[in-house]
């Protein structure tokens, strides 16, 4: 699954690397893309794994940023 997180103050390349490292350490995370223009990160989770909202928020805040909004990729849950 994929989660989009809008983050306040995500403007520099250094910020991006810090978040990549933080999320990269999580077992559930397959990869993460940082979009500085949109101040947003895209987190791709491994099959059947994820982090809950609270954990994502905590990781972002521990990195020194404010989570503005979390959005989930719209996909039908019916196939589970």
N, C-alpha and C positions, 0 to 999 in steps of 0.2 A: 504494500500500500504506500501511498505517497501523502505527505503532509506539507502544506505551505505555511510558513510562519512569517508574518510581517513584523519587522523589528525596528524600533526607533533607534536612530543614531548609528545605523550600519552604513558607514560611508567610506571607510578606507580598506585597502587591501589587507592591512595588518589585522583589522577586525575580522575580515573574512577568514583568514588563516586560523585565527584563534577559535572561531566557531567550528570550522572544519575539524580541527584537532579534537575539540571537546566532544562533538557528536561522533567522530570517527572512532572514539574509544568505546562507544556503546556497542555491545554485541549485536543488538537488533538492527543496527543501521548498516545498510548496504553501501550507500553513498549519499553525499550531500552536495548540492550546488548553491552557491551564493550569488545573488544578483544585487550588486551594489546600486545600480540605477533605481531598482524598485524597492531597495532596502528589504529584501525578502530572501529567505532561504527555502530550498526545496529539499526535503528529507525523504529518501527512498529507503523503505524497510525491507529486510529480507522476508522471504516467503513465510507467511503465518507468524510473523513477529511484528512488534510495534512498541512504541513507548507511549505511556498515557500522557494526557495534556499537562498534568501537573509536573511530570518528569521533564517534559520538553521545556516548560516554562522555567523550571528550576535551573536547567542547564544553561538556558539563555541568560537568565539573571545572574547566575554564577560567573558568566563570562563578562558581565558588566553592562548588559543591555536590557532594554524593556521590550517585552513581547506585546505587540499591539493586537494582533489577531492570529488565530490558527484556523486554517481552512483545510478541509480534507478533499482529496480528489473525489469527484462525484463518480461513484461506481455502484452498481446494483449489488446489494447484499444477498440477493436471491440465490446466487450460485453457490453459496457455502453449504 
